[in-house]
Each structure stands twice: as C-alpha cells, then as structure tokens.
Amino acid sequence: MSRYWIELTQPEIKAQFERNPLVILPCGSVEQHGAHLPTGTDIYAANSVAHGVAERMDGVVLPGGPLGVTPMHMPYEATISLSPETYQRVVIETCLSTARHGAKRLLIVNWHEGNSASLSLAAEKLHRAHGLSVVIAQACYVAEELWGAECGGLTHAGEIEALAVLPDHGDLVHLDRVSGSSEARAGAHMDKLRRTRSFVPVLTDIRSIAPTGWYGDPAPATAERGRKMIADIAEAIAAEAVEIFDQLDRVQGAPGHGVAAQ
C-alpha cells in the first residue's frame, strides 16, 4: 500500500491516524544538478527515503512540495528558491493542518542542507505553539554516514545523489551525459567547512564549491545499489526516530496537548 498522503483516500487517512498519528514530511529543493541529474533530485531523494521510513514506522508521507531554500544555486538556470520566511510558513501550515486532523508526531526527512535553519525554526514553533512532537532527520547526512566511504562522500550531483534518484526515477538520470565534474578535493574541502559544528561560512554561489556547479563521480551508480542505499537510510532513520520519539514522550509527556485548532 502506498504511504503517500496524496494517494490515499480520506477514510484511509482517518484510519491511519487512529492507528498511529505519525506524519512524515519530506523536504528537498529544485536546483541544478549538472546535465545528468534532474532539478528535483533532492525532493525525489527525500520522498523515497520518507516512504521507506513510513513503511517501517507505520506513518504517512505528506506532500511536502518540491521547493526549498536554495539561493546558492540561483546563478544557474532551472533553480527555484523560496525565501526562508515563505518556506517556514509553508512547512508550518502544512503540518498544522495534519495536527488539526489528529497528527501527534512529525518526522521531517530533509535532503537539502539549505533548508536546515528554516526547518529548525518551523519545528520549534510546531512543537511549542501547536503541541506536535517533532524530530528532524537530516537524510543526506545519514546517507553520507552510511555510504560516504563507498561513494566518495556526499557530493553535489555525485554518486550518492544519483543512487537516491535511480530506483524510482531512473528515466530522469542520464549517466551518459556525465562530464565536467569539478575537482573533487577542492569541492570536498569547501563542503567540509560548511558542515562542521564549530564554524559555518556563508557562501554566495555554488561555484565557490564547484566551478562547474557539481563534483563527484556518479558513473558507478546503479538502480540496484540505489535501492539498497535507500533501504539502509530508511532503516537507520526509522530505528533512531522510534527511540527519540519514545524518549521525548518520557521526558515531555504525550504529544498533542495544546494543539491549536486554527
């Protein structure tokens, strides 16, 4: 059975909430990924992981919408970016609608780093003002932890991202067009700088990381390995999220108290 909200009927969603009031919000972006991957790579990846998590946790996947906060990619055609304020509002209103219908727990599955700050602020409001128990899973970082050593790290439009798209949208992946990758060492160095806990440099343009807009080697990617990667990520996120939600219940009480009906 599909776990996607927009593919279910009203009675199916009602029954789902009565059984387990968990909603999962996939978050990504629409941005250039070279000539070989679609602009929707990040949201396709987030959707695939979220559906795998939903199967394991008995939840339903919300229509998160494809757009995110990605001004760094705007110098390239095909990128569409929301302002942080607009993005937060969309996330809050989407999830608040589900709270009014009975959702108690919200798991955010994010594949796009540019969304992170906005998602943290939105999650804080959804919890404090509306009573949802919220966990954010940075799926792209989980992918790097599990598959980075095998795939040359988490690179923009590299192997990990090709693997994330191939299983469900293989017709949109064009490995025959792979060419012009930026130098990997320089790209990895800049990415490492912006992914540390201690310092966060603000970058204007993706070309600060990769002059061609992407780097890495997606050529080894296959749909079979992609299915394995998605399953590994979904399994890891589901296992950790179950433990975190249970711990939140113990220290904060049952979710849902004070949910605003607005």
Number of C-alpha atoms within 10 A of each C-alpha: 6 12 21 18 18 13 13 13 9 11 9 12 20 14 11 19 19 12 11 17 22 25 27 29 24 28 31 29 28 25 25 25 24 21 17 20 23 22 22 20 28 28 26 25 30 29 30 23 28 34 26 23 28 22 17 15 20 17 27 26 27 22 16 22 17 19 21 28 26 23 19 18 21 16 14 16 10 15 19 19 19 16 12 19 12 13 18 23 13 16 20 19 13 16 24 21 13 19 24 15 13 18 24 24 25 24 26 26 29 28 28 23 20 18 21 17 12 20 20 16 14 20 23 17 16 23 21 12 12 23 22 28 25 25 20 18 19 18 26 23 19 18 23 18 13 15 18 16 10 10 21 17 20 24 22 25 27 27 25 30 26 30 27 31 30 24 20 16 16 15 10 15 18 15 16 9 12 17 15 14 19 18 15 18 11 15 21 19 11 15 18 12 13 15 13 10 7 7 9 11 11 8 13 12 17 21 17 15 21 22 16 15 21 24 27 25 21 24 16 13 20 18 17 11 16 21 19 14 20 26 17 18 25 25 18 16 24 23 13 11 19 14 11 14 18 13 12 16 13 10 8 10 12 16 19 19 13 12 20 13 10 7
